[in-house]
Amino acid sequence: MIYLQLFIEFFKVGLFTVGGGLASLPFLYDIADRFDWFTPTELIDMIAISESTPGPIGINMATFAGYNAAGVPGAIVASVSTTIPAFFIIIAIARVLQKFRESPLVEGAFYGLRPAVTALIAYAAWDIMRLTLIDTTAQISQVTEFFNLPAILLFGVIYLLLVKFNKHPVFYIGLAALVGVFVPMG
């Protein structure tokens, strides 16, 4: 039964996610709320790992969630079910686009998808920032207890380094991981 649930849930993620792995985050948060396969905090960890490993973020996250839920077979089921919709959708779109490449309706549809994908990604970014930079579980006697100051400081330093130096993103991911190992983030 777990394999069927994994298949259905991650098939829906693959079917309705437009715009890449980060656009799948609202669906993954919904899965975290309804099933005990992973927690919202683990989802944040999955994002960090998926962003720093090769391959599409959505597949990496599906593999992790499937593994958490049902081991290696679960990882396979979740990964495959996430990719099945994209496979068939891309084949269908390629055929349609060949016929209607210059159609104003097709151009309009893609134009309309951009804001929707942007909203999904912005929502995901806000949720990540809220979960990592704000401590909603703290007993707040001061405003400073509400914010995860070490995480905010690391965020600011990495951002400034990104703006000032033109290094590969892997450098900053490694730097942040190294700091996270040695400095408690809350």
Secondary structure, DSSP 8 states (H G I E B T S, - for coil): -HHHHHHHHHHHHHHH--SSGGGGHHHHHHHHHH-SS--HHHHHHHHHHHHTSSS-HHHHHHHHHHHHHHHHHHHHHHHHHHHHHHHHHHHHHHHHHHHHTT-HHHHHHHHHHHHHHHHHHHHHHHHHHHHHHB-TTS--SSHHHHB-HHHHHHHHHHHHHHHH----HHHHHHHHHHHHHHS---
